[in-house]
Structure formats: structure tokens, C-alpha cells
Amino acid sequence: MTAITTRSIPFFNYRDAFTAHENAYVEILRDVIRRGAFIQQQDLADFERNLAEYLGVKYTIGVANATDGLVMALRVTGVGPGDEVLFPSHTMVATAAAVAHCGAVPVPVECGDDHVMDPSDLARALTPRTRCIMPVHLNGRTCDMDAIGAFASEHGLRIIEDAAQALGSTFRGKHAGTFGFAAAFSFYPAKILGCFGDGGAVVTDDPAAAERVRRLRDHGRDDAGDVREWGFNSRLDNFQAAVLDFQFRTYATTIARRRQLAALYDELLRGLPQLRLPPAPGADARHFDVYQNYEIEADRRDGLRAYLKDTGVGTLLPWGGKAVHQFGDLALRGSLPRTEHLFERVLMLPMNMMLSDHDVRYIAGQIREFYGC
Ligand SMILES: *Cc1c(COP(=O)(O)O)cnc(C)c1O
């Protein structure tokens, strides 16, 4: 192999994400520490209020991470032993783990051509024990909530949304995370709104659910300090909240830039018969996607991945290359032929704010070179 690496485009560049706003971040850190404002302080309250306003929800509760957020959301929904919860197997294991931690059974379903939950597979997985559906708005695309919502009402199921990847994404003008009884967002560093460690939020319009999640995240304590139930220690650090609030001020610009990058990928790669691309921005007027990831399907995927690596381009296999039901030790029910086929072809290309147009042109050029066209 004599390929000369002329560029280096990592899948995600944490260092550059920091240095782009280094002075502001250091100032935030200094300010928070000087005030000694670490746990459940003003910056958290400010961020929670701004997030609620942006989404148009009544309540947001900052939590330690989205996984905990999903556990608490399911708990306050009443999901427990004996219940089954439908989730798309193309997701992070966290979605299903949250169900298992409530003592319920996660039941995997297929995803569609756009890689999010396929509503037409829900009926197959339904049993008399099904209690809840967890749509996952994967890659920054909101699921078809018309179809999922209709199925849920028809069968009396609650919806808890895994909106970990979808802050700002909408379906028919309505925000991901506002369709169900409650939802969780993630602020993990590589998420579109990402802090310097773990972070998350639960959102809901239900006052009783909000009050309970607020208690659960803080050892089950209410405002008076009375312990009302067994809780968790799952608070969003005040420093992380201050960082998030800072990033949130320019969030519209962030989304616009990601959609621009997606449009450029689409323009440069659309003609290749070896690939299936994500829906382009504006391809379906109902969807406003924020492109947490740019997840393609590719013929000879592993060869392409190795070729890109040799030419300096970092890619990623989602979840290490397996859908949740393919982790045999978890012993989940059933096989999902379409999802399994997808996982032989799926690949994530770089998609982040450090990426230049020139980088995208280079990546697309290398892909064309690999396929000889
Ligand atoms: C990141 C992610 C999670 C977990 O979020 P954490 O904040 O890391 O707990 C859950 N579901 C999906 C789809 C994710 O991408």
C-alpha cells in the first residue's frame, strides 16, 4: 500500500471543538468555580428555562445523562416488571438498557429506509403486555410521529421519546421530544449540543411527571428536603449547564451549518449507485433534520472504510457495527432481517462543526475514487 495521506479528517475533533471557543470556555469555568456554583445552581436553572422556551415545553429537568433521563421518564410513566416496550434496534444500547433497568422487557423493531423506527413493524411486535413505545429520533431525524402516534392511541400505549440525537429536529413543525409523554436529550460531548462530559435533560408537559423526575434526579428529595421515594444522584452539573447555555445561544447557526454540510454531501454523492444517502435537507417537507450524523449505506462497506482510513478520513460504524438485538448476551427476542442487512452496509461519514466545505469535497472525491467513478 503506497497511499500517501495528504489530509487528516478525524471523525470528530474534540480538541478543535474546544479551541474554537477556548477563551469563552475558560472564562465560564473560572466564573463558575469562583462562585462555588457546582450543583443545582443558577446556570442550571437558566439553561433549563432556555431549553423549555426553545422546545415549547412546560418543564425541562437537567439530568446527568440521557440514559438516566430515559430510566426516570419510564419510571414516572409507570413502566415496570411485566411490561414490554417497543424500540428500534438501530439505536444505542442505552435506549433498551433504560427499559431493562425499569424491570421491563425491551422489544426490538425494524427501522425504515431513513434509518429511524419503521411504524409498519410495530403491529408485528405488539403483545397484550406492550405498554409503551420508544421512538428514537436517530441521526437528528424525527420519526414519522403521525404513524407512531396513531398506533399508540389505537392501542393505548404511552410514548417516551429518545431524543438524544435530535435537539432542534422537527416533524410537521413540532420539535422532537414534544410528541410523547416525556423525552430525554443527551449532551454527551459528540452530540450536536455537547458539553465537556456527560449531560442530559428530560422534558415533559405533565406537571406531576416533572415534579417526580426533579425529585428522582436528586435522591428522591423534594424542595423542602423531604425524601419522598428512593431516588438517584443524576443531576446535570452546573458547570456543564453553563457551557451548554453558552453553546445554545448560537444553536440556530449550528443547525444551519450542519444542514449545509449534508446538502453538500448530497450534491457530491447523489449520483453514485453504490450508495444510499440520508434524506437530503428539504427532501420531505414534513421533516426538518439536524444531521447529528451523516449515515450512509455503501456497497463493499468495509473496503470503502479501509480506503478512507488510508486517505486520512475517519469514519465510524454505528454502535461498533451491531444493532441492539445482535448483542447475543442481552438475549433479546426475535430477528430483524432488514436491520441486520442494514448493518452490513451502514457507515457514518464525518459530520461536525470543524468540517470545512473543502473537507467534504475531499471525502466525496475519495469515495468516488474508491468506486472508480
Ligand atoms: C447518546 C445516546 C443515548 C445516551 O445518551 P447519554 O447522554 O450518553 O446517556 C441514548 N440514545 C441515543 C440514540 C444516543 O445517541
The ligand as an ORCA input file, in Angstrom:
! r2SCAN-3c Opt
* xyz 0 1
  C     -26.137      9.244     23.052
  C     -27.387      8.451     23.022
  C     -28.004      7.978     24.181
  C     -27.392      8.075     25.522
  O     -27.103      9.373     25.913
  P     -26.179      9.589     27.192
  O     -26.352     11.035     27.496
  O     -24.782      9.263     26.777
  O     -26.663      8.714     28.272
  C     -29.220      7.336     24.068
  N     -29.790      7.131     22.889
  C     -29.213      7.555     21.739
  C     -29.921      7.317     20.435
  C     -27.982      8.205     21.768
  O     -27.405      8.577     20.631
*
